[in-house]
Amino acid sequence: MKWLRSSVEGAGLARYGAAAVIAFLAGASTFAGLWAFGVTKVIALGVCIGFGAFGFGLEIVNLRAKSRRRELSSLWPEVIDSLQSAASSGIGFTEGFAELAQRGPLPLRKHFAGFTHRIDSGWPIETALDWLKRELGEIHADRLLELLHLVALAGGEGYQESLRNQSRQLREDLNLWGQLESKQGWVGGTAKMAVAAPWIVVAMLSARPETADIYNSPDGSTILAVGFAVSVVAYRFIHLLGALPTAPRVFA
């Protein structure tokens, strides 16, 4: 379940939790399956649509997590530069986050404001940093916040030098990752459309009563079940063979 929790946090849904997201997807996929059965009167197709809708929901969460992480990653150089500037002026990172809550990148302001509010409410710095990790759900945020955790323990020693090193490494990572994603993205999207296309055809054919009767027979149900299993295997192969290697969130 670690990958699911990471995806939920990456999609910005940490406040709901993985269990609530799974429950919502299960309810939505059940409704989709019942709707498909009501339209086509094909039991096996309704079951396949239900399971397929659940997988599609997980894919949406995963895509949302990737998109949000990509957006947040592009903002972290600005955040680190702001913290470097604050450190050069003798301002600690908690005050630097308070400044970012007002003048930092717009998508991140509410998160920094939440962190500042918790610090002002008496939360320990380590607990507030862990909360911010869950809210952001992004690997570069994990690295920066873990660095700040160590800075809090060490009393600020080596803070500015660590920020400079992380800023340089972050920009190199973003440049390389952008080049890889631009080449891989369209290939994976095309392959996933190819997996979904046969089921659109099956759903259209099931609108005819004579075709629905065939699919409701034992042989027809078996064909749909085998076809669904093949689609699932093909989809997994797309993920395994087409996915870019990503660094795990070690500090999540």
C-alpha positions in Angstrom: 0.0 0.0 0.0 3.0 2.3 0.2 2.8 3.1 -3.6 -0.9 4.0 -3.1 -0.3 6.2 -0.2 2.5 8.0 -2.1 0.2 8.5 -5.1 -2.6 9.8 -2.9 -0.2 12.3 -1.3 1.3 13.2 -4.6 -2.1 13.9 -6.0 -2.8 16.4 -3.2 -5.3 14.1 -1.4 -3.4 13.5 1.8 -6.1 15.1 3.8 -8.6 12.4 2.8 -6.2 9.4 3.2 -5.7 6.3 1.0 -8.6 4.4 2.5 -11.2 7.1 1.7 -9.9 7.4 -1.9 -10.2 3.6 -2.4 -13.7 3.7 -0.9 -14.7 6.5 -3.3 -13.2 4.7 -6.3 -14.9 1.4 -5.3 -18.3 3.2 -5.1 -17.8 5.0 -8.4 -16.7 1.8 -10.2 -19.6 -0.2 -8.8 -22.0 2.5 -10.2 -20.2 2.4 -13.5 -20.6 -1.4 -13.7 -24.3 -1.2 -12.8 -24.8 1.5 -15.3 -23.1 -0.6 -18.0 -25.3 -3.6 -17.1 -28.4 -1.5 -17.2 -27.6 -0.2 -20.7 -26.4 -3.4 -22.3 -28.0 -6.1 -20.1 -24.7 -8.0 -20.3 -23.6 -9.2 -16.9 -20.1 -10.0 -17.8 -19.6 -6.7 -19.5 -20.9 -4.9 -16.4 -18.4 -6.7 -14.2 -15.5 -5.9 -16.6 -16.6 -2.3 -16.9 -16.7 -2.1 -13.1 -13.2 -3.5 -12.6 -12.0 -1.4 -15.5 -13.4 1.8 -14.0 -11.7 1.0 -10.7 -8.3 0.6 -12.5 -9.1 3.8 -14.5 -9.7 5.7 -11.3 -6.3 4.5 -9.9 -4.7 5.6 -13.2 -6.3 9.1 -12.8 -4.9 9.4 -9.3 -1.5 8.3 -10.5 -1.6 10.7 -13.5 -2.7 13.5 -11.2 0.1 12.7 -8.8 2.7 12.8 -11.7 1.3 16.1 -13.1 1.2 17.7 -9.6 4.7 16.5 -8.8 6.0 17.8 -12.1 4.4 21.2 -11.4 5.8 21.4 -7.9 9.2 20.2 -9.0 9.5 23.2 -11.4 8.8 25.5 -8.4 11.4 24.2 -6.0 14.3 26.1 -7.5 12.5 29.3 -6.7 11.8 28.1 -3.2 15.4 27.2 -2.5 16.6 30.5 -3.9 14.3 32.3 -1.6 15.5 30.3 1.4 19.1 31.0 0.3 18.4 34.7 0.2 16.7 34.6 3.6 19.6 32.6 5.1 22.1 35.2 3.7 20.2 37.9 5.6 20.3 35.9 8.8 16.7 34.7 8.6 15.9 31.1 9.7 13.9 28.8 7.5 10.7 29.0 9.6 10.6 32.7 9.0 11.6 32.0 5.4 8.5 29.8 5.0 6.4 32.6 6.5 7.7 34.9 3.8 7.0 32.2 1.1 3.5 31.9 2.3 2.9 35.5 1.3 5.2 36.0 -1.7 6.3 32.5 -2.8 5.0 30.5 -5.8 1.2 30.7 -5.8 0.5 26.9 -5.8 2.7 26.5 -2.7 1.6 29.4 -0.6 -1.3 27.6 1.2 1.1 24.7 2.2 3.7 27.1 3.6 0.9 29.1 5.3 -0.3 25.8 6.9 3.2 25.1 8.1 3.6 28.5 9.6 0.2 28.3 11.3 1.2 25.0 12.9 4.6 26.4 14.1 2.7 29.4 15.6 0.3 27.0 17.2 3.1 25.3 19.1 3.8 22.2 16.9 7.4 20.9 17.1 9.4 21.7 14.0 9.9 18.0 13.2 6.1 17.3 13.3 5.3 20.3 11.2 7.9 19.3 8.6 6.5 15.8 8.5 3.0 17.3 7.9 4.3 19.4 5.1 5.9 16.3 3.5 2.6 14.6 3.4 0.8 17.6 2.0 3.3 18.1 -0.8 4.0 14.4 -1.6 6.9 15.1 -3.8 10.5 13.8 -3.8 12.3 17.1 -4.1 10.1 18.5 -1.2 11.1 15.4 0.8 14.8 16.1 0.3 14.5 19.8 1.2 12.4 19.2 4.3 14.6 16.4 5.5 17.6 18.8 5.1 15.7 21.4 7.2 15.0 18.7 9.7 18.8 18.1 10.0 19.4 21.8 10.1 17.1 22.1 13.1 18.9 19.4 14.9 22.4 20.8 14.0 21.6 24.4 14.9 22.0 25.7 11.4 25.6 24.5 10.7 26.3 24.1 6.9 22.8 25.3 6.0 23.7 27.7 3.2 26.2 25.3 1.6 23.6 22.5 1.7 21.0 24.7 0.0 23.5 25.6 -2.8 24.3 22.0 -3.4 20.7 21.0 -3.4 19.8 23.8 -5.8 22.4 22.8 -8.3 21.4 19.1 -8.1 17.7 19.9 -8.4 18.2 21.9 -11.6 20.3 19.2 -13.2 17.6 16.6 -12.3 14.8 18.7 -13.7 16.6 19.3 -17.0 17.3 15.6 -17.5 13.9 14.4 -16.4 12.1 16.9 -18.8 14.0 15.5 -21.8 13.1 11.9 -20.9 9.4 12.6 -20.2 8.9 14.4 -23.5 10.1 11.4 -25.4 8.3 8.7 -23.4 4.9 10.3 -22.7 3.3 10.0 -26.1 4.4 6.4 -26.6 2.8 5.3 -23.3 -0.4 7.3 -24.0 -0.8 5.6 -27.4 -0.3 2.2 -26.0 -3.0 2.7 -23.3 -5.5 3.9 -25.9 -4.9 0.7 -27.8 -5.8 -1.3 -24.7 -9.1 0.6 -24.2 -10.2 0.7 -27.8 -11.5 -2.9 -28.1 -13.8 -2.4 -25.1 -15.4 0.6 -26.7 -16.2 -1.6 -29.7 -17.6 -4.3 -27.4 -19.8 -1.8 -25.6 -21.1 -0.5 -28.9 -21.9 -4.0 -30.1 -23.6 -4.9 -26.9 -26.3 -2.2 -27.6 -27.8 -4.7 -30.1 -30.1 -7.3 -28.4 -28.8 -10.2 -30.4 -25.2 -9.4 -29.5 -26.1 -8.9 -25.9 -27.7 -12.4 -25.9 -24.4 -13.9 -27.2 -22.3 -12.1 -24.6 -24.7 -13.3 -21.8 -24.2 -17.0 -22.9 -21.5 -19.0 -21.0 -19.2 -18.9 -24.1 -19.7 -15.1 -24.5 -19.0 -14.5 -20.8 -15.8 -16.6 -21.0 -14.6 -14.6 -24.0 -15.2 -11.3 -22.2 -13.4 -12.6 -19.1 -10.4 -13.8 -21.1 -10.3 -10.6 -23.0 -10.4 -8.6 -19.8 -7.6 -10.7 -18.3 -5.5 -10.1 -21.5 -6.2 -6.4 -21.3 -5.0 -6.3 -17.7 -1.8 -8.1 -18.5 -1.2 -5.9 -21.5 -1.7 -2.8 -19.4 0.7 -4.0 -16.8 3.3 -4.7 -19.5 2.8 -1.1 -20.7 3.6 0.1 -17.2 6.6 -2.2 -16.7 8.2 -1.7 -20.1 7.3 2.0 -20.7 7.7 3.5 -17.2 10.7 5.7 -16.5 12.8 4.7 -13.5 11.9 7.0 -10.7 13.8 7.6 -7.4 11.8 6.3 -4.4 10.6 8.8 -1.8 13.2 7.6 0.7 12.3 10.4 3.2 8.5 10.2 2.8 
